[in-house]
């Protein structure tokens, strides 16, 4: 019986164990569709995709490497910029061909325009 509990613990500790789907691109249009249906993405193109968590990841990853980029290429948004504000800044891109591009880099480009670095 203890082995049964151990197996249940392993599955609970690694919830992604049954989610080994191939990587899929997150385009801007997909991101904003997911943002408009919070909690309804369990069976979507990317199972259990969470809009705000994705944007947190984009912002956190960018902040981790920002100081290593040439200052003229940086986006100097505040470190505490909330995900909803980043989405708000990038929203006009939905009306352009950028809507079919990768969401992360497009969000950073939009933030670079809205928050240019002073050099």
N, C-alpha and C positions, 0 to 999 in steps of 0.2 A: 503494500500500500504506500510506503514512503516514496517509492519511485514514481508513482502517479502524481504525487504532490510536486515532486521535483520537475516533472515534465510540464505541469501547469504553470509553475513558477518561471520556467524558461520561456514559455510562450508569452506570458505576461510581461516579462522583462525585455523581450524583443518583439514588439508588435509588428514590425515590418517583415517578419520572417515569411509571411505569406504574400507579401507585396513586392515581389521581385520582378516588377514590370520593367521593360526597357526605358531608358531616358527619353523624355519627350520635350520638345521645345516649348517654351512659354512665350508666346507672342503677345503683344500688347492687347489685341482684341480678346484673346482668351483670358488674359489677366482681368480685364475690366468686366468680362462676362462673369467670371468667378466672383469678382467683388460685388456684383449686383445680386448674387444668389448665395449669400453667406450661409453655410451649413448645409447646402444642397449639392455638394460636389462629391459625395461618397462614391458614386458610380460613374463619375464623369470621365473625360478623356485622360485626366490624371487623377486617379482615385484619391479622395480626401484632400484635394488641393485647397490650401487656405491662402487667400489673397494677401491679407495683412502679414502673415508669417513670411510669405515670399518677399514682400517689400522690406520687411525687417532684415532679411538675409542679404538682400541687395545692398541696403544702406550700410549694414555692419561690415560686409565684405569690402565695400568701397572705402569706408573709413579706415579699415585695417591697412590698405595699400596706398591711400591718398598721399601720404607724405613722401612716397617713393616716386611719384609722378612729377614730370616737369610742371612748374607752377602754371604755365600758360595752358596746360591741358587739364587742370584740376577743376572740379566742382567744389566750391567752398561753402556748401550748405552747413548750417549749424549741426553739431554732433547730436543734438537732441531733437532733430527734425522728426516729427511723427510720420508714420507711413501714409496716413490720410492726406497729409500736406504734399508729400512726394507724388501721390496719385493725382492730386488736384493740379499740380504744376504740369504733369505729363499729359493730362487729359486732352488738351488740344491736338495731340498727335494722333488721336483716334480718327480725326477727320483727314488724315494724310496717308500716303503710302507707308508711313512708318508703322501703321497699325498691324501690318503683317510681319514686322521685324521682331527680333528677340526683345522682350520687355526690359530686362535688366539694363543693357547698354542704352536703350532709348530713354529710360527714366533718368539715368545719369546724365545723358546729353541735355535733357530738358532742365535738370537741376543746374548744370553748368551755365546754361543761359540765364536762368533765374538768379543764380548765386555765383556770379563770376568772381574769380580770385583777383585781389588787388596785387599788382606787381610793379 
